[in-house]
């Protein structure tokens, strides 16, 4: 389970939800269910705390970042640079699974700043299924007429895959 941490929330809520995220990961991991911990540091002291937690888990190889609400490239860049710093603080390598980046610019930035990130987006499915919109080679979406939603989704997925190759 992942409990969101928002910068506007009271500090107690931020700390409490991050604790809940760690405990959820611990419980799932202890009973053999694969889980990916997500962190939402919002204050400088959060990074030290998360780094300490990650240092105590040297076998942990994947950490999640929820980037969906980082709408500007500048905000996303700040998140990714903070993730880089956290990785340096931890001292052992791990990969990042970045959820919610879908534009070419944001995907390229993520790949440039993080070492071999896993990028997760539902945009090819959601835009195709709900709006009948298809991705072009620049991963921008436009509505398509006279084409089945399934075909729109397949074309969009192929363009996303081509972008990663």
N, C-alpha and C positions, 0 to 999 in steps of 0.2 A: 504494500500500500504506500502511496505517496501523498503526503499532506503538504499543501501549498504553503509557501512562505512569501508574503507580500511585503514590500517595503513600507506600505502605508499602515500595515497592521501594528498594533501595540507591540513593543519589544517582547513582552512576556509571550504573546502568541507566536512570534517568530521563533523564539528559543524552544517553546513547547512543541511546535510542529516539527522542528528539525529533530528534536529528541524522539518524537513519534516515528519519524522516518528511519532513524537509526535502529530503534527497537523493532520496527517491522522487518527490516532487513535481517536483524539478528535472529528473530523468531523463525522466519522463513528459511534462512540458511541453516539453522540448527536442526530443522526437520527434513533437510535435504531438498528443499524446493529452491531451484535457481532464482535468484533475485538480483536486481541491479539497484544499488543505492543511488538516490537522487539527492543532491545538495542544493540549497538555496541560500548561500551566505549573503547577508545584506549589510553587515557591519564588519569592520576590520578584524575584530576579535573572533568573528565567526570563522574566518579563514584559518586562524591558529587552531581553533577547536576541531574543525573538519580535518585539518592536516594531522593533528594528533590521533584522531580516530582512524584515519586511513593508514597512518604509520603502524598502528596496532594490528592491521590486517594486510600483511605483506603479500598474501596469496590473492588478494582482490585484484582483478585485472581489468574491470570495466566499471566506469562511473557514469551516471546519467546527468545530462544537462537539459533542462526544459527551456528551450529558446523561443517558443511560440510567441510570447508576448513582447519580445525584443523587436519592435516594429521597425526601428531605424537601423541602418547599417552601423552607425556610430555606437548605439547601445549594444548591439550584438558584438561588435569588436571589443567593447569594454568587458563584456561577459567572457569572451574567449581569452582575452589577455589575463583576466583574473583566474581563469581555469589553468592557463599556462603557469602562472605564479604558484597556484596551489599544487600543481604537479611537481614543481621545483621544491616546494616546502616539504612535500611528502618524502621525496628521496628515492622512491621506487617507481618504476614505470607502470602506467595503466592507460587503457584506451578510454576515450570519451564516446558515449552514445549521445548525439545531439538530436533532440526531438523538436521538430517544428520549423526547421529552416527549409524553405521551398524554392525561393528565387535563385536564379543563377548567381547573382552577386553575393548572396548570403552563403550559398553552398561553397562557392569559390573561396570566400573569406574564411569559412570554417576549415576548409581543407588546407588553406595556406597557414593558418595559425595553430592548428592542432595536429599532432602526429597521428596519421591514419585513423581519423574519426569514423565512426559509424553514423550515418545520417539517416534519420527516420522522418518521413513525411507522408501524410495521407492525401496531399493535394491532387495528385493525378487521379485518384479514385473519387474524392469528394467533388472536385470541379467537374469531372466527367459525368458522374452519376447525377448530381443535383442540378448542375447548370448547363450540361451539354457543352462544356468548354474543353478545348484540347490544347495541350502544350505545344509550342513551336520549338525550334532548335535553340532558342534563347530561354526556354522554360517559362515563357510568358503565355498566358492563357487567353483564348478567344473563343467565343461561342461558335459552334459548327452546326449547320443545318443539314438535314438529309443524310445523316450518318448515325448508325446505331450507337447507343451509349457504350456498349461493350467494345466496339471498334475504337471509339474515341479514347477510352481508358487504355486500351492496348497500345495505341499510337503514343499517348502521353508517357506511358511506362517505358516504351522503347526509347523515347527521346531522353528521359531521365537516365536510363541505363547507358545510353550512348554518351551522355555528358560525363559519366564517371569512368568511361574507358579511354 
